[in-house]
Amino acid sequence: MKRKITYFALLLGMFIAKAQTIVTVAGNPETGSAMDNLPATSSAFKFPTDIFVDSTGNFYISTFHRIKKVNASTGIMNTIAGGGGIGFTGDGELAIGVGVRFSGPQGVVVDSQGNVYISDTMNHRIRKVTKSTGIISTIAGNGATITTPIGDGLPALSARLNQPLGMYIDASDNIYFADSGHHRVRRIDHSTGIITTVAGTGFYSWTSGNNDLGLATNVNLYYPVDVTMDNEGNLFIANSGGHNVLKVNANTQIVTRVAGAFDTASFSGDGGTAKDAGLNAPGGVAVDNAGNVYISDSGNHRIRKVDAASGIINTIAGTGTPGFSGDGGNPLSANLNTPEDLFITNNGALYFTDRDNDRVRKIYNANVLNTKELNNSFITDIYPNPVSDKINFTAQKESVGQMYSAIGSLVRNIQIKKGVNIIDISSLEKGIYFVKIDGKSYKIIKN
């Protein structure tokens, strides 16, 4: 993901602090307007995927072919990059306007100088908006996606990327990102501009049951979608296709499993050891100053926390039933719909993109949540996941569903019959897709 700016006051002998509350801080799909210069909660946008909060509290959102910024002082939202719709144009021009096009931008981070970096996912590039000029340029990727050679050891502009997603920027402004289609995590050195692989072999697979998996560059990843670091420089990876979260030790470069016991989508484990828990296509990961790990369990429509001291995992937001509800109340009673990116601020608030609710939401005092397991009411997922040819699911009634690409484009409508449904998707390209049925969203990975 990105640099996490965190601070935690010590609570001597105390665990429960202020009441935890979930609220929407951006997005109003029912009555909002897509126009700029409006309060963020009166604005409408589609498919927010990534969130970054800068040191002054401004937050940045990647949405449908645009990047938005919400001013911390006024709460007003404006576009800071994009405006021309889908495509690839605009390098060397001002970032705002019809001349600048993205194709499904997802990751967004801001460096120490205020420059904004964007994963232009389906253009297979990382782009930069320079603060002093407002000009947009490409800093990594040449648009080609061929697997080998991918350009490690060369200037990042010469490298081949394949659907770059979540990013993290360290204190020296080096950029780490999930090169998801190449099944790697890569690093762009701020001083030299050279790109290297720091985790993944380029081959995708996952074998569950191992804790210590070996050197990071010898371990196969499976559609990594997000990255972050803790204060010790350990790297954390949301390994979505493996349904787990991994950690790369800063000193040894050995990979261990933080959460997720299985290589298939599932939900289990609240109140138990995170390594024994079931996850479903985790879409985001964040770490606080105490070392607690927060996970967007996207396919389970929950946010979960792994306690640093005990290794125990619990749900901290979401009932498991996709939908929208709960603003102003306890996050454990709220309905989420495919939460993805996460960001922890210096006052302990947790921001996240509630992707299929077209909102950004915030949980106050997430760092001191008194979590517990609630009765599970999640809906059985589409299977198999990942899938190579046909998906299966059972419907209670006839309906019409939709399948969307990772960038939010409609791929097809799906005629659903009551009972067992088998849908052939063998002709689709490899990648991440979303199936919507009766307002519920299911994330699937096509091999």
C-alpha positions in Angstrom: 0.0 0.0 0.0 1.8 3.1 1.2 3.5 4.7 4.1 1.4 4.3 7.3 1.8 7.3 9.6 0.7 5.9 13.0 0.8 6.9 16.7 -0.6 5.1 19.7 -0.9 6.4 23.2 -0.2 3.8 25.9 -3.3 2.8 27.7 -1.9 1.6 31.1 -4.1 -1.2 32.4 -6.9 -0.2 30.0 -8.3 -1.9 26.9 -11.6 -0.2 26.1 -11.4 3.4 25.2 -13.9 5.6 23.3 -16.8 3.8 21.6 -15.9 2.7 18.1 -17.9 4.2 15.3 -18.0 3.7 11.6 -18.9 6.6 9.2 -18.8 7.5 5.5 -16.3 10.2 4.8 -16.6 10.2 1.0 -19.2 9.0 -1.5 -22.9 9.3 -1.8 -24.1 7.1 -4.6 -27.8 7.7 -4.0 -28.0 11.5 -4.2 -24.5 12.7 -4.7 -23.1 14.5 -7.7 -20.0 13.6 -9.8 -19.1 17.3 -10.0 -15.9 18.6 -8.4 -15.7 21.2 -5.6 -18.4 19.6 -3.4 -18.3 18.1 0.1 -16.9 14.6 -0.1 -20.0 13.2 1.4 -22.2 14.9 -1.3 -20.0 13.5 -4.1 -20.6 10.4 -6.2 -17.9 8.2 -7.7 -17.6 4.6 -8.8 -15.4 1.8 -7.5 -13.0 3.4 -5.1 -10.1 1.0 -4.7 -7.2 2.8 -2.9 -6.8 5.3 -0.1 -3.9 7.4 1.1 -3.9 9.9 3.9 -1.1 12.5 4.0 0.6 14.1 7.0 -1.9 16.9 7.1 -5.0 14.7 6.9 -5.9 15.2 3.2 -6.9 11.9 1.7 -6.5 10.6 -1.9 -8.8 8.1 -3.6 -8.4 6.1 -6.8 -11.7 5.8 -8.5 -13.1 5.0 -12.0 -10.3 6.5 -14.2 -9.7 9.4 -11.9 -7.8 10.3 -8.7 -9.7 12.4 -6.2 -8.4 14.5 -3.2 -10.4 15.5 -0.1 -9.1 18.6 1.7 -8.8 17.9 5.4 -9.7 21.5 6.4 -12.8 21.9 4.2 -14.0 18.4 3.4 -14.2 19.4 -0.3 -13.4 16.8 -2.9 -11.7 17.6 -6.3 -10.2 15.6 -9.1 -6.4 15.9 -9.1 -5.6 13.6 -12.1 -7.7 12.3 -15.0 -10.8 13.6 -16.7 -10.6 12.2 -20.2 -12.1 8.8 -19.5 -10.5 5.4 -20.2 -7.3 5.1 -22.3 -3.6 6.2 -22.1 -2.9 9.8 -22.8 -1.6 12.9 -21.2 2.0 12.4 -20.3 3.8 15.8 -20.2 0.5 17.7 -19.7 -1.3 19.0 -16.7 -2.8 16.0 -14.8 -6.3 17.4 -14.7 -8.4 17.6 -17.8 -9.8 15.7 -20.8 -6.4 15.2 -22.2 -5.4 12.8 -19.4 -6.7 9.3 -19.5 -6.2 6.3 -17.2 -7.3 2.7 -17.5 -8.5 1.5 -14.1 -6.0 3.3 -11.8 -5.8 1.6 -8.4 -2.8 2.3 -6.2 -2.1 5.8 -5.0 0.6 7.2 -2.6 2.2 10.5 -1.9 5.9 11.1 -1.3 7.6 13.5 1.2 7.5 16.3 -1.3 3.8 16.0 -2.1 4.2 14.3 -5.4 1.4 11.8 -6.2 2.1 8.3 -7.6 -0.6 6.3 -9.3 -0.8 2.7 -10.4 -2.3 3.0 -13.9 -3.3 -0.7 -13.7 -4.6 -1.7 -17.1 -2.1 0.6 -18.8 0.6 -1.4 -17.0 2.4 1.7 -15.8 3.1 3.8 -12.7 2.6 7.5 -13.2 3.6 10.6 -11.2 1.9 14.0 -10.7 4.7 16.5 -9.8 3.4 18.8 -7.1 5.4 21.9 -8.3 4.1 21.8 -11.8 1.0 19.6 -11.8 2.4 17.7 -14.8 1.8 14.0 -15.1 4.5 11.6 -16.4 5.2 7.9 -16.4 7.9 6.7 -14.1 7.7 2.9 -14.5 6.4 0.5 -17.2 6.5 0.8 -21.0 3.0 -0.6 -21.6 4.2 -4.1 -22.5 3.2 -7.0 -20.3 5.3 -9.9 -21.6 6.5 -12.2 -18.8 10.3 -12.3 -19.6 12.4 -10.3 -19.5 10.6 -8.0 -17.2 13.4 -5.4 -16.8 14.8 -6.0 -13.3 18.0 -4.1 -12.8 17.1 -1.5 -15.4 15.6 1.9 -15.2 11.9 1.5 -14.2 10.8 3.2 -17.5 12.2 0.3 -19.4 10.5 -2.4 -17.3 7.5 -4.4 -18.1 4.7 -4.3 -15.6 1.5 -6.3 -15.6 -1.5 -4.9 -13.7 0.3 -3.0 -10.9 -2.0 -2.5 -7.9 -1.3 -1.5 -4.3 1.7 0.6 -3.4 3.8 1.6 -0.4 6.3 4.4 -0.1 9.0 4.3 2.5 10.7 7.2 4.4 13.3 7.5 1.6 10.5 7.7 -1.0 11.4 4.3 -2.5 8.2 2.7 -4.0 7.1 -0.9 -3.4 4.2 -2.2 -5.4 2.3 -5.4 -6.2 3.0 -6.3 -9.8 0.0 -8.6 -9.7 0.0 -10.0 -13.2 3.6 -10.9 -12.8 2.9 -12.4 -9.3 5.7 -10.3 -7.8 6.3 -7.4 -5.4 8.8 -4.9 -6.9 10.7 -1.9 -5.7 11.7 1.3 -7.5 14.7 3.0 -6.0 14.1 6.7 -5.5 17.7 7.7 -6.0 18.5 5.6 -9.1 15.1 4.8 -10.7 16.2 1.2 -10.9 13.5 -1.5 -10.5 14.0 -4.8 -8.8 11.9 -7.8 -7.6 11.8 -8.1 -3.8 9.3 -11.0 -3.6 8.0 -13.6 -6.0 9.4 -15.7 -8.8 6.9 -14.8 -11.5 5.3 -18.2 -11.3 1.9 -18.3 -9.6 1.0 -21.1 -7.2 0.4 -21.5 -3.5 1.0 -24.4 -1.1 -0.8 -24.0 2.2 0.4 -25.4 5.5 3.9 -23.9 5.5 4.8 -21.1 7.9 8.5 -20.5 6.9 8.5 -20.5 3.1 12.1 -19.5 2.2 13.7 -16.5 0.6 11.2 -14.0 -0.7 12.6 -14.1 -4.3 12.2 -17.9 -4.3 8.6 -18.0 -3.1 5.7 -18.2 -5.6 3.0 -15.5 -5.0 -0.5 -15.7 -6.4 -2.0 -12.4 -7.6 -0.5 -10.1 -4.8 -2.7 -7.0 -4.6 -1.3 -4.9 -1.8 1.8 -4.2 0.2 2.8 -2.3 3.3 5.7 -2.2 5.9 5.9 -2.0 9.6 8.3 0.2 11.6 11.0 -2.5 11.4 11.0 -2.6 7.6 9.3 -5.9 7.4 7.2 -6.2 4.2 3.6 -7.5 4.3 1.8 -8.8 1.2 -1.9 -9.3 0.6 -1.5 -12.5 -1.5 -5.1 -12.5 -2.8 -5.0 -15.6 -5.0 -3.5 -17.6 -2.1 -6.1 -16.2 0.3 -3.4 -15.3 2.8 -1.2 -12.5 4.1 2.5 -13.0 4.1 5.5 -11.3 5.8 9.0 -10.8 4.5 11.5 -10.4 7.3 13.6 -7.3 6.8 16.8 -8.9 8.0 16.6 -12.4 6.6 14.2 -11.9 3.6 12.5 -15.1 4.7 8.7 -15.3 4.1 6.3 -16.4 6.8 2.5 -16.6 6.8 0.7 -14.1 8.9 -2.9 -15.1 8.2 -4.8 -17.5 6.1 -4.6 -21.3 6.4 -6.0 -22.5 3.1 -5.4 -21.9 -0.6 -9.1 -21.7 -1.3 -11.6 -19.0 -0.3 -13.2 -19.5 3.1 -14.2 -17.8 6.3 -13.1 -19.2 9.6 -10.9 -18.6 12.6 -12.2 -15.6 14.5 -10.9 -15.9 18.1 -8.2 -18.3 17.0 -4.7 -18.2 15.6 -4.5 -16.1 12.4 -2.4 -18.8 10.6 -5.3 -21.2 11.0 -8.0 -18.8 9.8 -9.8 -18.8 6.4 -9.7 -15.7 4.3 -11.3 -14.9 1.0 -9.2 -12.9 -1.6 -7.7 -10.3 0.9 -7.6 -7.0 -0.9 -5.6 -4.8 1.5 -3.2 -4.9 4.4 -2.0 -2.3 7.0 0.2 -2.4 10.1 0.1 -0.1 13.1 2.9 1.0 15.3 2.2 -1.8 17.8 2.6 -4.3 15.0 -1.1 -5.3 14.7 -2.0 -6.3 11.2 -5.3 -5.2 9.6 -6.7 -7.1 6.6 -9.4 -6.3 4.2 -11.0 -9.8 3.9 -12.7 -8.6 0.7 -14.6 -11.7 -0.3 -15.9 -12.1 3.2 -16.9 -8.4 3.4 -15.1 -7.9 6.6 -12.1 -6.1 8.1 -10.0 -8.3 10.4 -7.2 -7.7 12.8 -4.3 -9.9 13.8 -3.1 -9.0 17.3 0.6 -8.5 17.4 1.1 -10.1 20.9 -1.1 -13.1 20.5 -1.4 -13.8 16.8 -5.2 -14.1 17.3 -7.4 -12.9 14.5 -10.8 -11.2 14.9 -13.3 -9.3 12.8 -13.4 -5.6 13.6 -15.9 -4.5 11.0 -18.6 -6.1 8.9 -21.2 -8.7 9.5 -20.1 -10.9 6.5 -23.3 -10.1 4.6 -22.6 -7.7 1.7 -24.5 -4.5 1.6 -24.5 -1.1 3.1 -25.6 -0.2 6.6 -24.3 0.9 10.0 -23.0 4.4 9.6 -23.0 6.1 13.0 -22.9 2.8 14.9 -20.7 -0.1 15.9 -18.5 -1.3 12.9 -19.2 -4.9 13.9 -22.9 -4.3 13.1 -22.2 -2.6 9.8 -22.6 -4.2 6.4 -19.7 -3.7 4.0 -19.4 -4.6 0.3 -16.0 -5.7 -0.9 -13.7 -3.6 1.3 -10.3 -3.2 -0.3 -7.6 -0.7 0.7 -6.8 0.4 4.3 -4.9 3.3 5.9 -4.2 3.9 9.6 -3.8 7.5 10.6 -1.8 9.1 13.5 -4.9 9.3 15.7 -5.8 5.6 15.4 -8.5 6.0 12.8 -8.8 3.4 10.1 -9.9 4.5 6.6 -10.9 2.0 4.0 -12.4 1.9 0.5 -15.8 0.2 0.6 -15.5 -0.6 -3.1 -18.9 -1.9 -4.1 -20.7 0.6 -1.9 -18.9 3.4 -3.8 -17.8 4.9 -0.6 -14.8 5.6 1.6 -15.5 4.8 5.3 -13.7 5.5 8.5 -13.6 3.6 11.8 -12.6 5.8 14.8 -10.3 4.2 17.4 -9.7 1.1 15.3 -6.5 0.5 17.3 -8.3 -0.2 20.5 -11.3 -2.1 19.2 -12.5 -4.7 21.7 -13.2 -7.4 19.0 -15.1 -10.6 19.4 -16.5 -13.3 17.1 -20.1 -12.7 16.0 -22.5 -15.2 14.6 -21.4 -15.8 11.0 -24.0 -15.0 8.4 -21.9 -14.8 5.3 -23.2 -16.0 2.0 -21.7 -19.1 0.3 -19.3 -17.9 -2.4 -19.1 -18.6 -6.1 -16.7 -21.6 -6.7 -14.1 -22.7 -7.6 -12.0 -19.6 -6.9 -9.5 -19.2 -8.5 -11.1 -20.6 -11.6 -9.9 -21.5 -15.1 -13.1 -22.4 -17.0 -16.5 -22.5 -15.3 -17.9 -21.0 -12.1 -20.7 -22.6 -10.1 -23.2 -21.3 -7.7 -26.7 -22.0 -6.5 -29.4 -19.3 -6.7 -32.7 -19.2 -4.7 -34.5 -17.5 -7.5 -34.2 -16.3 -11.1 -32.3 -13.1 -11.6 -29.9 -11.2 -13.8 -26.3 -10.7 -12.6 -23.4 -8.7 -14.0 -19.7 -9.5 -14.3 -17.2 -6.6 -14.2 -13.5 -6.4 -14.9 -11.0 -5.2 -12.3 -11.3 -1.7 -13.7 -15.1 -1.6 -13.4 -16.1 -2.2 -17.0 -19.1 -4.4 -17.7 -17.9 -7.7 -19.1 -21.2 -9.5 -19.5 -24.7 -9.9 -18.1 -25.5 -13.3 -16.6 -28.9 -14.8 -16.8 -29.4 -16.7 -13.5 -31.8 -19.5 -13.0 -33.2 -20.9 -9.8 -31.0 -23.7 -8.5 -27.5 -24.7 -9.7 -25.9 -22.4 -12.3 -22.7 -23.2 -14.3 -21.2 -20.2 -16.2 -18.4 -20.7 -18.7 -15.8 -18.0 -18.4 -12.9 -19.8 -20.2 -12.8 -17.1 -22.9 -12.0 -14.3 -20.5 -8.5 -13.0 -20.0 -6.6 -13.9 -16.7 -7.2 -11.5 -13.9 -9.6 -10.3 -11.2 -13.3 -10.0 -11.9 -16.4 -9.1 -9.8 -19.8 -10.8 -10.1 -22.8 -8.9 -8.9 -26.0 -10.7 -8.1 -28.9 -9.0 -6.4 -26.7 -6.3 -5.0 -24.1 -8.7 -3.6 -20.6 -8.7 -5.0 -18.3 -11.7 -5.3 -14.6 -11.3 -6.2 -13.1 -14.1 -8.4 -9.7 -14.7 -9.9 -9.5 -16.1 -13.5 -6.5 -18.2 -14.2 
